[in-house]
Each structure stands twice: as structure tokens, then as C-alpha cells.
Amino acid sequence: MALTLQKQTLNFVLDQGCTFSKVVTAKDTAGANVTISTGTTAGKMRQSYHSSNNVHAFTTVIEGSNVTFSLTSTETTAILDGNYVFDVEYTQAGGDIERVVEGLITVSPEATK
């Protein structure tokens, strides 16, 4: 049976040069937690919805209802400061794709290098 997720819109600050990791709990349209037992997740951030450069892929992990997306400190060091859009999508075993979360990430520049 296909899941129906309620997309969440969240905004974050990413500190350049630091590990970035966020956990989002998958919810259904009634607001209840949804356990994800099959399928995969993938997420990216980019400078705009239309840009093909400065694209950064998150490492994603599913654990029950929780979807974790992250970047290492080495990966965040390579990201220019500024504002980015992001999303994380869930691909069900049958191929249907749903968005778990989307929003903005503001990259705060690093002084200690």
C-alpha cells in the first residue's frame, strides 16, 4: 500500500566547515507519524530551483519515521555562503515519489579555516 506523506516546509542555517545533520519525522496528511519500511530517500540543495551548478547531495538515512539528511564538515567547507533551496524526497518501492521536506538553507561563512 502506498504511503501518503504530508510535505513539511522548514528552514535551516548551515555553518560552513561544520557537520550538518537534521532529522525530520515523516507524517501523514492527518499529522501522525509514518513508519517508512521500504523505499529510499534522496536530497539535494542548490542555489536556486533552476541552477545546475553548486548542487550538493545529502547523505540520507531512514530509521522508522525519521529521515536524517546530512553533510560532512569537509562537504560544508566547499559550499559558498549564501541562500540555497533544498528538498528530500522519498521513493516508494513501487516507484512513487513524495517530498518529505523542502525549504531554505542559509550558509553562514566560516572565519576559522
C-alpha positions in Angstrom: 0.0 0.0 0.0 1.4 3.4 -1.0 2.1 6.0 1.7 0.8 9.5 1.5 3.1 11.9 3.2 2.5 15.5 4.3 5.3 17.6 2.9 6.9 19.8 5.5 8.5 23.2 4.9 11.4 24.0 7.1 14.3 26.5 7.0 17.8 25.9 8.4 21.2 27.6 9.0 24.2 25.6 7.9 27.6 26.7 9.4 30.3 26.4 6.8 33.0 24.0 7.8 30.8 22.2 10.4 28.9 18.9 10.3 25.3 19.5 9.2 22.7 16.9 10.2 18.9 17.3 10.5 16.2 14.8 11.4 12.6 15.1 10.0 9.8 12.9 11.2 7.7 11.7 8.2 4.0 12.5 8.8 0.8 11.6 7.0 -1.9 14.1 6.0 -3.5 13.7 9.4 -0.3 14.7 11.2 0.5 11.2 12.5 4.0 9.7 12.3 4.5 7.4 9.3 6.9 4.4 9.5 8.9 4.0 6.3 9.8 0.4 6.0 10.7 0.2 2.3 12.0 2.5 -0.4 14.8 5.1 -0.4 15.3 8.8 0.2 17.5 11.3 -1.6 18.0 15.0 -1.1 19.9 17.9 -2.6 20.5 21.6 -2.1 21.3 24.2 -4.8 21.4 28.0 -5.2 18.1 28.1 -7.0 15.5 25.7 -8.3 16.8 26.2 -11.8 20.6 26.2 -11.2 22.7 23.3 -12.4 25.9 24.3 -10.6 26.7 24.3 -6.9 24.5 21.3 -6.3 25.2 19.4 -3.1 23.7 15.9 -2.4 22.8 15.0 1.2 23.6 11.6 2.7 20.1 10.3 3.8 19.1 7.6 6.3 15.7 6.2 7.1 15.0 4.9 10.6 11.4 4.2 11.4 9.5 7.5 10.9 12.7 9.6 11.0 14.6 10.7 7.9 18.1 12.1 8.6 19.9 14.2 6.0 23.4 15.3 6.4 26.7 16.7 5.1 30.2 16.3 6.5 32.3 19.2 7.6 34.5 18.6 4.5 31.4 18.9 2.3 30.2 22.1 4.0 33.6 23.7 3.7 33.2 23.6 -0.1 29.8 25.3 0.0 29.8 29.1 -0.7 28.0 31.2 1.8 24.5 32.4 0.8 21.0 31.1 0.5 20.1 27.7 -1.0 16.9 25.8 -1.7 16.7 22.1 -0.7 14.4 19.1 -0.6 14.4 15.5 0.5 12.3 13.0 -1.5 11.1 9.5 -0.6 10.9 6.9 -3.4 8.5 4.1 -2.6 9.3 0.5 -3.5 6.7 0.8 -6.3 8.3 3.9 -7.8 6.0 6.6 -6.5 7.9 9.7 -5.3 6.8 12.0 -2.5 8.5 15.0 -1.0 9.3 14.7 2.8 10.6 18.2 3.4 11.6 21.3 1.5 12.8 24.8 2.3 15.7 27.1 2.5 19.2 26.7 3.9 21.3 29.8 4.7 25.0 29.0 4.7 26.8 31.1 7.3 30.5 31.7 6.4 33.4 30.3 8.3 36.1 32.5 9.8 38.2 29.7 11.3 39.9 28.0 8.4 
